[in-house]
Amino acid sequence: MKVFKFGGASVKDAEGVRNLVNIFKAVKDQDTLIVVSAMGKTTNALEKIIEVYFKNKKDTSLGISLLKEFHLEIIKNLFQGKNIDCETELNKLFKELQEFLKSNKSPDYSFVYDQVVSFGELLSTIIIHHFMKFKKIDSFWLDARKCIKTDDYYRSADLNWEFTQKNILEQVEKRSLIITQGFIGSNSNHFTTTLGREGSDYSAAIFAYALNAESVTIWKDVPGVLNSDPRYFQNTKLLNQISYREAIELAFYGASVIHPKTIQPLQQKEIPLYVKSFENPKGKGTLVSKEKKLEPNIPCYIVKMDQVLLRLSSIDFSFIVEENISYIFGLLHEYQMPVELIQNSAISFSVCLNNKYKRLEELVLVLRSRFNVHITKNVDLYTIRHFDHTASQFIRKIGKPILLEQRTQETAQFII
């Protein structure tokens, strides 16, 4: 079986859905599992609904109505009119969403987040499944939550590999074409969980691992894995091939083209990963596989915007040793603060954080009981893999103060 993954940009409108079907037809093999993200900016729209919900529950109806209109317009365009079955299923999902928001009693933002944003993937895959049927292509719609089993760490859940593999094999057995969702799973109580923002790549890797897939192809709006993000850097270059190890490094440091957890399950079974353009399906793209050297061997630039730099120092000038560091990392995990970079000295500890769960104030309040805390918000973290002198000088040309700098043999990082 081959696994394809299509992100939100690739199915942002009716034309994108048609293109997905055309790609499938052009490269169709006997057995294919297609993992799909929410359409376009649907996840962002659902996040706004959640924000409104926690401020004033009555206001969510407008956001839901706009999102419903967006999806119904795509249906109308795809089917040149109405498709009763597809519309019925979509209306059922939107009713389910409204009922959840009306009846929910939990004040846990992360729990509510996972129950709500998951509707994006359910909506997109139902539309694609029905369009496949409309095009006389026999497909099976699979609810990924029946397969992907996780713990209760909402918004970034950890996988239960044993149950997940068992479920996937049971659900996929004897199916030729499966349409399923990325990003979402469920816990032991059958509440929806998510694998972290942009986690659909990881979902594809999970299915591939469990199915011993022949390959995984991630269809993006770029030609493949580039040496830098074209949104922030000029003169980007395509990497023709990279190793699993290099892909893990790039993803860990924040390369947006591949989710950080995607590579490990593929590497364990040596399943090749292709990153290709849905705008140019016949393009070569990038191959990620075992022992492939970086080609071409050039510096790779990664930037993470809007980070937070925390500088901690001991109140009594005592050393910051293992006990303190263990305590700090325990708090970082408790308050869901992803760590991007650390640096410590005898009496100080600096950490660059991603405040994506908006819990910085809670964390700092606890830290101030034991440390002096200095906060610098809105910093940018630049990482250069395979840096050379010219690449390092690039950072200095940006013209902003360098707050922290760190280098290893192959990687240089700068907080500016």
MARTIZA-7285 format. One line per field, with one value per residue (C-alpha): residue in three letters; x, y, z; residue number from 1; chain. Coordinates in Angstrom, 1 decimal. Layout:
REM MARTIZA-7285
resn	c(ALA; ...)
u	c(X; ...)
v	c(Y; ...)
w	c(Z; ...)
resi	c(NUM; ...)
chain	c(A; ...)
END
This chain:
REM MARTIZA-7285
resn	c(MET; LYS; VAL; PHE; LYS; PHE; GLY; GLY; ALA; SER; VAL; LYS; ASP; ALA; GLU; GLY; VAL; ARG; ASN; LEU; VAL; ASN; ILE; PHE; LYS; ALA; VAL; LYS; ASP; GLN; ASP; THR; LEU; ILE; VAL; VAL; SER; ALA; MET; GLY; LYS; THR; THR; ASN; ALA; LEU; GLU; LYS; ILE; ILE; GLU; VAL; TYR; PHE; LYS; ASN; LYS; LYS; ASP; THR; SER; LEU; GLY; ILE; SER; LEU; LEU; LYS; GLU; PHE; HIS; LEU; GLU; ILE; ILE; LYS; ASN; LEU; PHE; GLN; GLY; LYS; ASN; ILE; ASP; CYS; GLU; THR; GLU; LEU; ASN; LYS; LEU; PHE; LYS; GLU; LEU; GLN; GLU; PHE; LEU; LYS; SER; ASN; LYS; SER; PRO; ASP; TYR; SER; PHE; VAL; TYR; ASP; GLN; VAL; VAL; SER; PHE; GLY; GLU; LEU; LEU; SER; THR; ILE; ILE; ILE; HIS; HIS; PHE; MET; LYS; PHE; LYS; LYS; ILE; ASP; SER; PHE; TRP; LEU; ASP; ALA; ARG; LYS; CYS; ILE; LYS; THR; ASP; ASP; TYR; TYR; ARG; SER; ALA; ASP; LEU; ASN; TRP; GLU; PHE; THR; GLN; LYS; ASN; ILE; LEU; GLU; GLN; VAL; GLU; LYS; ARG; SER; LEU; ILE; ILE; THR; GLN; GLY; PHE; ILE; GLY; SER; ASN; SER; ASN; HIS; PHE; THR; THR; THR; LEU; GLY; ARG; GLU; GLY; SER; ASP; TYR; SER; ALA; ALA; ILE; PHE; ALA; TYR; ALA; LEU; ASN; ALA; GLU; SER; VAL; THR; ILE; TRP; LYS; ASP; VAL; PRO; GLY; VAL; LEU; ASN; SER; ASP; PRO; ARG; TYR; PHE; GLN; ASN; THR; LYS; LEU; LEU; ASN; GLN; ILE; SER; TYR; ARG; GLU; ALA; ILE; GLU; LEU; ALA; PHE; TYR; GLY; ALA; SER; VAL; ILE; HIS; PRO; LYS; THR; ILE; GLN; PRO; LEU; GLN; GLN; LYS; GLU; ILE; PRO; LEU; TYR; VAL; LYS; SER; PHE; GLU; ASN; PRO; LYS; GLY; LYS; GLY; THR; LEU; VAL; SER; LYS; GLU; LYS; LYS; LEU; GLU; PRO; ASN; ILE; PRO; CYS; TYR; ILE; VAL; LYS; MET; ASP; GLN; VAL; LEU; LEU; ARG; LEU; SER; SER; ILE; ASP; PHE; SER; PHE; ILE; VAL; GLU; GLU; ASN; ILE; SER; TYR; ILE; PHE; GLY; LEU; LEU; HIS; GLU; TYR; GLN; MET; PRO; VAL; GLU; LEU; ILE; GLN; ASN; SER; ALA; ILE; SER; PHE; SER; VAL; CYS; LEU; ASN; ASN; LYS; TYR; LYS; ARG; LEU; GLU; GLU; LEU; VAL; LEU; VAL; LEU; ARG; SER; ARG; PHE; ASN; VAL; HIS; ILE; THR; LYS; ASN; VAL; ASP; LEU; TYR; THR; ILE; ARG; HIS; PHE; ASP; HIS; THR; ALA; SER; GLN; PHE; ILE; ARG; LYS; ILE; GLY; LYS; PRO; ILE; LEU; LEU; GLU; GLN; ARG; THR; GLN; GLU; THR; ALA; GLN; PHE; ILE; ILE)
u	c(0.0; 1.1; 0.2; -0.6; -1.0; -2.7; -2.5; -5.0; -3.5; -3.9; -7.7; -8.5; -11.2; -13.1; -10.3; -7.9; -10.2; -10.4; -6.6; -6.3; -8.5; -6.5; -3.3; -4.7; -5.8; -2.4; -0.3; -2.9; -1.8; -4.0; -3.9; -3.8; -4.6; -5.1; -4.7; -6.3; -6.1; -8.8; -9.6; -7.7; -7.9; -10.6; -8.5; -7.8; -11.5; -12.3; -9.6; -11.4; -14.7; -13.1; -11.7; -15.2; -16.7; -14.6; -15.6; -19.2; -20.9; -23.7; -21.3; -20.2; -23.2; -21.7; -18.4; -20.1; -22.4; -19.6; -17.6; -20.7; -21.3; -17.6; -17.9; -21.4; -20.0; -17.3; -19.9; -22.0; -19.0; -17.8; -21.1; -22.5; -25.4; -26.6; -25.3; -27.9; -25.9; -22.8; -24.8; -26.7; -23.5; -22.0; -25.2; -25.0; -21.4; -22.2; -25.2; -22.9; -20.4; -23.2; -24.5; -21.0; -20.5; -23.9; -23.6; -19.9; -19.2; -15.4; -13.4; -10.2; -9.3; -7.1; -9.9; -12.4; -9.8; -9.4; -13.1; -13.7; -10.8; -11.1; -14.3; -12.1; -10.6; -13.9; -15.6; -12.8; -12.6; -16.4; -16.4; -13.5; -15.0; -18.3; -16.5; -14.6; -18.0; -19.2; -16.3; -17.1; -14.1; -14.8; -13.4; -13.9; -14.3; -12.4; -12.8; -9.1; -10.3; -11.1; -7.5; -5.2; -5.3; -3.5; -3.2; -5.0; -2.4; -4.8; -3.4; -0.2; -1.2; 1.3; 0.5; -0.4; 1.4; 0.1; -3.6; -3.1; -1.4; -4.0; -6.9; -5.3; -4.9; -8.5; -10.0; -7.9; -8.0; -9.2; -9.8; -8.3; -8.8; -9.2; -9.9; -9.0; -8.1; -4.7; -4.1; -6.8; -7.1; -8.9; -8.1; -9.3; -12.5; -13.2; -12.7; -11.0; -7.4; -5.0; -1.3; -0.1; -0.6; 0.3; 0.2; -1.3; 2.2; 2.7; -0.7; 0.4; 3.6; 1.6; -0.6; 2.4; 4.3; 1.3; 0.6; 4.3; 3.6; 5.7; 6.1; 4.6; 4.1; 3.4; 1.9; 2.8; 2.5; 6.3; 8.5; 9.8; 12.1; 13.8; 16.9; 14.8; 11.3; 10.5; 8.2; 11.2; 14.2; 15.1; 16.9; 15.7; 17.0; 15.4; 17.1; 17.0; 17.6; 18.2; 18.7; 16.2; 18.6; 18.9; 15.1; 14.7; 17.2; 15.5; 12.0; 13.2; 14.6; 11.4; 11.5; 7.8; 7.7; 7.7; 6.2; 8.9; 7.5; 7.0; 10.4; 11.0; 8.3; 9.3; 13.0; 12.3; 10.9; 12.9; 9.8; 10.9; 9.2; 8.6; 7.8; 6.3; 4.3; 0.6; 0.9; 3.5; 2.8; 5.4; 8.2; 11.0; 10.5; 12.6; 13.4; 13.9; 15.4; 18.1; 21.7; 21.0; 23.5; 22.3; 22.2; 23.1; 25.3; 24.3; 23.4; 19.7; 18.0; 15.1; 13.3; 10.8; 9.0; 7.4; 9.2; 9.8; 13.3; 13.2; 16.3; 16.3; 18.9; 19.0; 17.8; 20.6; 23.4; 23.5; 24.4; 21.7; 22.3; 20.5; 17.8; 16.9; 17.0; 14.8; 12.3; 12.3; 11.7; 8.9; 7.1; 7.7; 6.0; 3.2; 2.4; 2.8; 5.7; 7.7; 11.4; 13.4; 16.8; 18.5; 21.7; 23.0; 25.8; 26.7; 23.9; 21.7; 19.5; 18.2; 15.4; 13.7; 10.0; 7.0; 4.0; 1.6; -0.7; -0.8; 0.3; 3.4; 1.9; 0.9; 4.4; 6.2; 4.1; 5.3; 9.0; 9.2; 8.8; 12.3; 14.1; 14.7; 12.9; 13.5; 11.2; 11.8; 8.9; 8.6; 12.1; 13.0; 15.1; 17.2; 18.8; 21.4; 22.3; 25.6; 26.5; 29.6; 31.1; 28.9; 25.7; 26.6; 27.2; 23.6; 22.3; 24.4; 23.1; 19.5; 20.5; 18.8; 20.6; 21.7; 20.4; 21.8; 24.1; 24.9; 26.9; 27.7; 29.8; 27.0; 24.4; 24.4; 21.5; 20.7; 18.0; 17.5)
v	c(0.0; 3.6; 6.4; 9.9; 13.0; 16.2; 19.3; 22.1; 24.2; 21.4; 21.1; 24.8; 24.9; 22.8; 23.1; 21.6; 18.6; 18.0; 18.2; 15.6; 13.2; 13.8; 13.1; 9.9; 8.9; 9.7; 7.8; 5.3; 2.0; -0.9; 0.0; 3.6; 5.3; 9.1; 11.2; 14.7; 17.9; 20.4; 22.6; 25.9; 28.0; 25.9; 25.1; 28.8; 29.5; 26.8; 28.2; 31.6; 29.9; 28.4; 31.8; 33.3; 30.4; 31.0; 34.7; 34.5; 31.2; 33.0; 34.4; 31.1; 30.8; 33.4; 31.7; 28.3; 29.7; 31.2; 27.9; 26.0; 28.3; 27.9; 24.1; 24.1; 26.4; 23.9; 21.2; 23.2; 23.9; 20.3; 18.7; 21.4; 21.7; 19.7; 16.4; 15.4; 12.6; 14.9; 17.8; 15.6; 14.3; 17.9; 19.2; 16.3; 17.3; 21.0; 20.0; 17.8; 20.8; 23.1; 20.6; 20.0; 23.8; 24.0; 21.1; 21.2; 21.7; 21.4; 24.6; 22.9; 24.9; 22.2; 19.6; 21.9; 22.7; 19.1; 18.4; 21.4; 21.7; 18.0; 18.8; 20.4; 17.1; 15.3; 17.8; 17.8; 14.0; 13.5; 16.0; 14.2; 10.8; 11.8; 13.4; 10.2; 8.4; 11.1; 10.4; 6.6; 5.9; 3.4; 4.6; 3.9; 6.7; 5.9; 7.8; 8.0; 8.2; 4.5; 3.8; 6.4; 5.8; 8.2; 9.4; 12.4; 15.1; 17.2; 19.3; 17.2; 13.7; 10.8; 7.6; 4.2; 2.3; -1.2; -0.3; 1.9; -0.7; -3.3; -0.9; 0.1; -3.4; -4.3; -1.2; -1.1; -4.9; -5.7; -2.0; -0.7; 3.0; 4.6; 8.3; 9.3; 12.3; 13.5; 15.2; 13.5; 10.5; 9.5; 8.5; 5.5; 7.3; 8.0; 11.7; 13.3; 14.2; 15.9; 15.1; 18.7; 21.5; 20.3; 16.8; 15.2; 14.3; 12.3; 10.6; 9.5; 8.0; 6.2; 4.5; 3.7; 2.1; 0.0; -1.1; -1.7; 0.7; 0.8; 4.6; 7.9; 10.9; 14.3; 16.7; 20.3; 23.8; 23.8; 21.7; 19.6; 20.1; 23.5; 24.7; 27.6; 28.8; 31.0; 33.1; 34.4; 33.8; 34.6; 32.3; 29.1; 25.8; 22.4; 19.5; 16.6; 14.0; 13.9; 11.2; 10.3; 11.8; 15.1; 15.3; 14.7; 17.4; 19.9; 19.1; 19.3; 22.8; 23.9; 23.3; 23.6; 21.2; 18.1; 17.5; 16.7; 13.3; 12.1; 10.6; 8.2; 5.6; 5.7; 5.3; 2.2; 0.3; 2.1; 3.4; 6.1; 9.5; 11.7; 15.4; 16.6; 19.5; 19.1; 21.9; 19.9; 16.2; 15.1; 17.1; 15.1; 16.5; 15.4; 11.8; 11.1; 7.7; 5.7; 6.9; 9.5; 12.3; 15.9; 16.8; 19.5; 20.0; 23.6; 25.5; 25.2; 28.1; 27.8; 30.6; 30.4; 33.7; 35.2; 33.1; 33.9; 34.1; 33.3; 34.0; 32.5; 33.1; 31.9; 34.4; 33.6; 33.1; 29.4; 27.1; 26.0; 22.3; 19.1; 19.5; 23.0; 22.0; 19.0; 21.2; 23.7; 21.1; 19.5; 22.9; 23.4; 20.0; 20.8; 24.1; 22.8; 25.0; 23.5; 24.2; 25.4; 26.1; 26.0; 27.5; 27.5; 28.8; 28.4; 30.6; 31.3; 29.3; 30.6; 28.9; 29.8; 28.8; 28.6; 30.0; 28.4; 27.3; 30.8; 29.6; 31.8; 33.9; 30.8; 29.4; 32.6; 33.0; 29.7; 30.2; 33.6; 31.8; 30.2; 32.3; 35.8; 35.8; 38.0; 37.8; 38.9; 38.4; 38.4; 37.1; 35.2; 32.0; 31.4; 28.0; 27.3; 23.6; 23.0; 26.6; 28.3; 31.7; 33.3; 31.8; 33.0; 36.5; 36.5; 36.8; 39.8; 41.5; 41.4; 44.3; 43.2; 42.6; 39.0; 38.1; 34.5; 32.5; 28.8; 26.6; 22.9; 21.3; 21.4; 23.8; 27.5; 29.1; 32.8; 34.5; 38.0)
w	c(0.0; -0.7; 1.6; 0.3; 2.5; 1.3; 3.4; 3.8; 1.0; -1.5; -0.8; 0.0; -2.7; -5.2; -7.7; -5.1; -4.5; -8.3; -8.4; -5.6; -7.6; -10.8; -9.0; -7.6; -11.1; -12.6; -10.0; -8.9; -7.5; -6.5; -2.8; -1.5; 1.8; 1.5; 4.6; 4.4; 6.5; 7.0; 4.0; 3.6; 6.8; 8.4; 11.5; 12.0; 11.7; 14.3; 16.6; 16.5; 17.3; 20.4; 21.4; 21.1; 22.9; 26.0; 26.0; 25.1; 24.1; 22.3; 19.7; 18.2; 15.8; 13.4; 13.0; 12.6; 9.9; 8.0; 8.1; 7.0; 4.1; 3.0; 2.8; 1.2; -1.5; -2.2; -2.5; -4.9; -7.1; -7.1; -7.9; -10.1; -7.8; -4.7; -3.4; -0.9; 0.8; 1.2; 2.5; 4.9; 6.5; 6.7; 8.3; 10.8; 11.7; 12.2; 14.4; 16.4; 16.8; 17.9; 20.4; 21.9; 22.4; 24.0; 26.4; 27.3; 31.0; 30.9; 31.5; 30.0; 26.9; 25.5; 25.8; 24.1; 21.5; 20.4; 20.3; 18.1; 15.7; 14.7; 12.8; 10.1; 9.0; 9.3; 7.0; 4.3; 4.1; 3.8; 0.9; -0.8; -0.2; -1.9; -4.8; -5.4; -5.6; -7.9; -10.2; -10.0; -7.8; -5.1; -1.7; 1.9; 4.5; 7.7; 10.9; 12.1; 15.7; 15.5; 14.7; 16.2; 20.0; 22.3; 25.9; 27.4; 26.6; 24.6; 21.7; 21.5; 22.4; 22.6; 20.7; 22.1; 19.4; 20.4; 20.1; 17.1; 15.0; 16.0; 15.1; 11.8; 10.6; 11.5; 9.9; 6.7; 5.9; 2.4; 1.5; -1.7; -1.4; 2.0; 2.7; 6.3; 8.5; 9.6; 12.9; 15.0; 17.2; 20.4; 24.0; 26.0; 26.9; 23.2; 23.5; 20.4; 20.8; 18.3; 17.5; 17.5; 14.9; 11.4; 12.7; 9.5; 8.3; 11.4; 10.9; 7.4; 8.9; 11.6; 9.0; 6.8; 9.7; 10.8; 7.2; 6.2; 3.3; 0.2; 0.5; 1.8; -0.4; 1.1; -1.4; -0.7; -2.3; -2.7; -5.1; -2.2; 0.8; 0.3; 2.1; 3.5; 3.7; 0.7; 2.9; 4.8; 2.6; -1.0; -3.5; -2.0; -3.4; -3.7; -1.8; -4.1; -1.4; 2.3; 4.9; 7.6; 10.2; 8.4; 8.0; 11.7; 12.5; 10.1; 11.5; 15.1; 14.5; 12.9; 9.1; 8.3; 5.4; 7.6; 11.0; 13.7; 14.6; 11.0; 10.3; 13.2; 12.4; 8.7; 9.5; 11.7; 8.8; 6.1; 4.3; 1.8; 2.0; -1.0; -0.7; -3.9; -5.3; -5.9; -8.4; -10.4; -9.7; -12.3; -10.6; -9.0; -5.5; -2.6; -1.5; 2.2; 2.8; 4.5; 4.3; 1.6; 1.7; 1.6; -2.1; -2.8; 0.3; 1.2; 4.3; 5.4; 7.1; 9.5; 11.4; 14.2; 14.8; 17.9; 20.5; 24.1; 25.8; 29.5; 31.6; 35.0; 37.8; 41.3; 43.9; 46.4; 43.8; 44.4; 41.5; 39.1; 39.1; 38.2; 40.8; 39.6; 35.9; 36.6; 38.4; 35.5; 32.9; 35.0; 34.9; 31.2; 30.6; 33.0; 31.4; 27.8; 26.8; 23.9; 24.3; 21.3; 22.8; 26.2; 27.6; 31.2; 33.3; 37.0; 38.2; 35.2; 32.8; 29.5; 27.5; 24.3; 24.4; 22.1; 23.9; 21.6; 24.4; 25.9; 29.4; 29.8; 32.6; 34.6; 34.2; 35.2; 38.3; 39.6; 38.5; 40.4; 43.7; 43.2; 40.6; 39.3; 35.9; 33.0; 30.0; 26.4; 24.1; 20.3; 19.6; 16.5; 16.6; 13.5; 13.0; 10.2; 9.5; 7.8; 8.3; 6.9; 7.4; 4.7; 6.3; 9.7; 8.4; 7.1; 10.6; 11.3; 8.2; 9.6; 11.8; 15.0; 18.3; 18.9; 22.4; 22.5; 20.2; 20.3; 17.9; 17.5; 14.8; 12.2; 13.6; 14.6; 16.4; 17.0; 19.1; 17.8)
resi	c(1; 2; 3; 4; 5; 6; 7; 8; 9; 10; 11; 12; 13; 14; 15; 16; 17; 18; 19; 20; 21; 22; 23; 24; 25; 26; 27; 28; 29; 30; 31; 32; 33; 34; 35; 36; 37; 38; 39; 40; 41; 42; 43; 44; 45; 46; 47; 48; 49; 50; 51; 52; 53; 54; 55; 56; 57; 58; 59; 60; 61; 62; 63; 64; 65; 66; 67; 68; 69; 70; 71; 72; 73; 74; 75; 76; 77; 78; 79; 80; 81; 82; 83; 84; 85; 86; 87; 88; 89; 90; 91; 92; 93; 94; 95; 96; 97; 98; 99; 100; 101; 102; 103; 104; 105; 106; 107; 108; 109; 110; 111; 112; 113; 114; 115; 116; 117; 118; 119; 120; 121; 122; 123; 124; 125; 126; 127; 128; 129; 130; 131; 132; 133; 134; 135; 136; 137; 138; 139; 140; 141; 142; 143; 144; 145; 146; 147; 148; 149; 150; 151; 152; 153; 154; 155; 156; 157; 158; 159; 160; 161; 162; 163; 164; 165; 166; 167; 168; 169; 170; 171; 172; 173; 174; 175; 176; 177; 178; 179; 180; 181; 182; 183; 184; 185; 186; 187; 188; 189; 190; 191; 192; 193; 194; 195; 196; 197; 198; 199; 200; 201; 202; 203; 204; 205; 206; 207; 208; 209; 210; 211; 212; 213; 214; 215; 216; 217; 218; 219; 220; 221; 222; 223; 224; 225; 226; 227; 228; 229; 230; 231; 232; 233; 234; 235; 236; 237; 238; 239; 240; 241; 242; 243; 244; 245; 246; 247; 248; 249; 250; 251; 252; 253; 254; 255; 256; 257; 258; 259; 260; 261; 262; 263; 264; 265; 266; 267; 268; 269; 270; 271; 272; 273; 274; 275; 276; 277; 278; 279; 280; 281; 282; 283; 284; 285; 286; 287; 288; 289; 290; 291; 292; 293; 294; 295; 296; 297; 298; 299; 300; 301; 302; 303; 304; 305; 306; 307; 308; 309; 310; 311; 312; 313; 314; 315; 316; 317; 318; 319; 320; 321; 322; 323; 324; 325; 326; 327; 328; 329; 330; 331; 332; 333; 334; 335; 336; 337; 338; 339; 340; 341; 342; 343; 344; 345; 346; 347; 348; 349; 350; 351; 352; 353; 354; 355; 356; 357; 358; 359; 360; 361; 362; 363; 364; 365; 366; 367; 368; 369; 370; 371; 372; 373; 374; 375; 376; 377; 378; 379; 380; 381; 382; 383; 384; 385; 386; 387; 388; 389; 390; 391; 392; 393; 394; 395; 396; 397; 398; 399; 400; 401; 402; 403; 404; 405; 406; 407; 408; 409; 410; 411; 412; 413; 414; 415; 416)
chain	c(A; A; A; A; A; A; A; A; A; A; A; A; A; A; A; A; A; A; A; A; A; A; A; A; A; A; A; A; A; A; A; A; A; A; A; A; A; A; A; A; A; A; A; A; A; A; A; A; A; A; A; A; A; A; A; A; A; A; A; A; A; A; A; A; A; A; A; A; A; A; A; A; A; A; A; A; A; A; A; A; A; A; A; A; A; A; A; A; A; A; A; A; A; A; A; A; A; A; A; A; A; A; A; A; A; A; A; A; A; A; A; A; A; A; A; A; A; A; A; A; A; A; A; A; A; A; A; A; A; A; A; A; A; A; A; A; A; A; A; A; A; A; A; A; A; A; A; A; A; A; A; A; A; A; A; A; A; A; A; A; A; A; A; A; A; A; A; A; A; A; A; A; A; A; A; A; A; A; A; A; A; A; A; A; A; A; A; A; A; A; A; A; A; A; A; A; A; A; A; A; A; A; A; A; A; A; A; A; A; A; A; A; A; A; A; A; A; A; A; A; A; A; A; A; A; A; A; A; A; A; A; A; A; A; A; A; A; A; A; A; A; A; A; A; A; A; A; A; A; A; A; A; A; A; A; A; A; A; A; A; A; A; A; A; A; A; A; A; A; A; A; A; A; A; A; A; A; A; A; A; A; A; A; A; A; A; A; A; A; A; A; A; A; A; A; A; A; A; A; A; A; A; A; A; A; A; A; A; A; A; A; A; A; A; A; A; A; A; A; A; A; A; A; A; A; A; A; A; A; A; A; A; A; A; A; A; A; A; A; A; A; A; A; A; A; A; A; A; A; A; A; A; A; A; A; A; A; A; A; A; A; A; A; A; A; A; A; A; A; A; A; A; A; A; A; A; A; A; A; A; A; A; A; A; A; A; A; A; A; A; A; A; A; A; A; A; A; A; A; A; A; A; A; A; A; A; A; A; A; A; A; A; A; A; A; A)
END
